[in-house]
Amino acid sequence: MEKDKIKIEGVMQLSEVIFNLEKLVGDMKSGRVVLAAGDESLALSPSVLVNVEMKASQKKEKEKFSLEISWKKHKEIGFAERDE
């Protein structure tokens, strides 16, 4: 299976990060998360159950927070599968 991947990284204003996180929340509620970078985009369909990993750390001059959300793809049930 081919692996599609989009990565967005760089320095942003905190207000832009907040906007993107709020959009992510809305997308998760609607059941379809779309991430775009330039002319590429990737649409994901979150499952009802997700794995969540949150990490936070502090050093003398730097603080860090990371969030990872993952899930297994759910299968669409087709007519042929239901009849079996």
N, C-alpha and C positions, 0 to 999 in steps of 0.2 A: 504494500500500500504506500502510495506517495504521501510524504509529509509536507503539509503547507505550514509556513511559518512567517510571522511578521513580528518585528521587534522595534519598539519605539524607545529611544533613550536620549537623554540630554538634559540640559538645564532648562527649567520652566519656572515661571512665577507661581507662587503658592496658589493664587486664585485660579490659574489654568489647571493645576493639578486637581483642585477641588471640583472644578467644572467637569473634568474627565471622570473623576470618581462618582460624581452625581449622575452623569450620563451612564456609567457602568451599572449603577443601582437600577436606573430606569430600564436599561436593556435586560438586566437579569430578571426583573419583574415581568417583562414582556415575553421572556423565554428565548430571546435572540440577541446575542452579543456580537456587534460588528466592530472590528478594529481596522482602521485604514491608515496607511502610510504612503503618501505620494499617490501613484496610480494603482497601488495594490490594496486589496482589502481581503479580510477573512471573516466569515460569519460562523459563529458557534451557537450551538443549541444546548444550553445547560440542562442537566438532568435534575430531577427532584432532590436527589441526594448528591452532595458534593463533598470532596475532601478539602479541608481548609488548613493552611499553615500560615501562622503569623509569627514574625520574629522582630524583636527590637534589641538594639544594643547602643551603648554609649561608650565613647572614648573621650579623651581629653578635649579634642578639638572637633569631634564629629559624632553625630547621632544618626542612627539608621533604623528604618522600619521597612519590612518587606511583607508582602501578602501574596500567597499563591493559592489559587482555587483551581481544582481539577475535578473531572468526572469522567465516567465511562459513557460512551455514546449509547443512546438507547435505540433499539431497532424499531423501525416502522413495521407494523404488522400488515402484510398484504392479504388480499383475498385468497390466494393460493395457500398461504401458510395457515389461515384460519380453517380451511376445509380439510386439512390433514388430520 
